[in-house]
Amino acid sequence: MEAVNSTRMSMDNSTQKLMGNVTERTQSVLQDGYDLPVYGLDTGWFLYIHVPALCCIFLSLFCASAVIIASFRSQTRPFFSWMRSERFVVYLSMCDALFNVTHSMDHLQMVITKDHVYPEELCEFYSFFIGEFVSAQLLMTNVAAINAFGLIYLQKQFKLGKYDWKLLLYTFGVPFVLSVCAVNFGYYGPSGSYCYFDGVKGAFANIFFTTVPMTVVLVINVVLYVMTWWKIHTESKRIKTMLGNEAQTIRASHKAAKLMSLFVTAFFVQWWALGIISVWQNFAVVPQQFFTVVVMFTNLGGVLNGIVYIIIKRRRDRNYSSKPLKSSSQMSADSGISNSTTNVSVIDTQV
């Protein structure tokens, strides 16, 4: 009997030790993103994620660089006297180019090593700049949507400040502060497929830094976009019966609003998939095929802004060929930094 009891006690102790070891391993797995498996490696989907992502990244980088070079080569005026739509193209292309350079490095390292990005500080470095430039694009397209809405409904352009300081402080300053906070709290790290928010330590923070802002801005941009185009559609019919300066002013507002809305369209095409997966992954397992769709669309920003640049340039060239040259004061007004009240002479409508 005593032998049986001692055997049972020995078995109970062994069981407790085994459960303790399992618990320790489970806790160690949940310490940070480096304890997560590399996404797609065990299912054979690893290269189907990273190769399409790299192809889109390098294509986007080429287009973004081409847009920046072509923009400056085609202008003879100082940068801050350009029209708003022309400056926005350059700002967004710069965000795309810097994002592509940073993001290509972590994807390349993962393809070569088939592991997470090491050391941890390097992954945090990539995460910081990815977060900075993604958020800057998010806020800048939101400004474009608000500006288009204001032109149509309030008959005014919002002031961006001298040298666009208000725009740049908002679109780059706010993400910088948030990224600094994320680094200090240890939220950045490997997500399992790239460097951004740590898949364990930063999972909850990712909801507030990415999921909520992305969803809110997407919804706001779409609502403003629909309302702006509906107003343009209804006013276009009324303009046909109008003559003189009032009709010319409304047409000018429509042209400027349409151009700013192009950025909203490009933003939606680039980020719609990420917006969906940001919500979806909180409730269910996302299919790997859709994840590949996400990495392709989110890395095509330079291509989309390149298309916007071509449209703007064609409209500008068409207007320059059909209209007399403006005076320097009118050109300054067209840049949108001299007056916020809508007037045919102060709207960004040369294109």
Phi, psi and omega in degrees: 000313179297324179295321179294316180297318179295325177295318179296317179298321179295319179294319179297317178297319179295319179297316180297319179295318179297315179295324178295320178295319178298317180298318179297318179294320179298316180295322180292327178296326185268011183289313178202182184295340180289343176274354176279149175290151176293125188298126176088351184289322182278345181254356182082009182262003185304307183288335178289347176265309190280325180292310175301322179298314180294321178298314179293322180297312183290326175295317178296318179297319178298313182294317180296317178296319179297320179296316180298313181296313181295324180298313181287327179289332183273357182248145175247348181269161175300151188304315186281003171259359175292164176289156184302316182299323179291321178290322179298321178300316181293315180301313182291325178292324176295319176299316180298313183298313181292322175297315181297317179299313181294313185291330179295328183293316181288324176295316180297316180298321180291323178295319182289315185268342186052043181208175175295165179283124176239151356285174183300323181296326179292319178296321177294324177298312177299316183299320182301311184284328175297314178298321180298310187279330174294315180293324179297318176297319180302312183286325182292320178291331175293320175298319179297319179294317179294321180296316178296319178297317180296323179298321185276316187266329183252354180056041177206154172260139178283136182290135179262355181088161177298132184058027177059030186297326179294317179297312184291323178295320181289312188281332180252329182290314180298311176299326179297314180298316180295322179293322176298318178297318181297320178294314183295328180271359177075026182280336182276147179164194181287135178265349184118333180230346176191175179269124172195248175274133180305132184296345179245298184291330184253011183298315181289320180295328180300328179297317184275333181272332186236303186301306183294308179300318181298315180294315181297312181294320177301314181295314180299315181297319180294317179297312179297321180297312181296316180296321180295313181289329176294318178295318178298317180298315182288324180286333180299325178291322182288328182298328182300335180263001183255153178229163171081205189295324182296315179296320180295321179294316180294320178297320179296319178298319180297317181297315180294318181295321179297320180294316180294330179291338177299323180293324178293319178297314179298319179298316181297317179298321183288321193248001182301318183293319179295323177299320179291313184291332178298325177274317184302315186292346177279349184236339182202170178281126182276131178301145182296329180297320179289328177298323176296320176300318181299310184293334178286310182293318183293341181258017180251019183301319180296324178294315182295317178291333173296320177296317178299318180299317180298317179297314180297316182296318179296318179292322179295314180297322180294321179288321179296326181283342183250355182234151175291157180296145180268160176285167181297327180292322178292323178296319178297322179294322180298337181290346176082018183243004183257333183205146182260350181276137184288127175209150183302336182270354184239006181265149179287075188232014179289346180252000000 
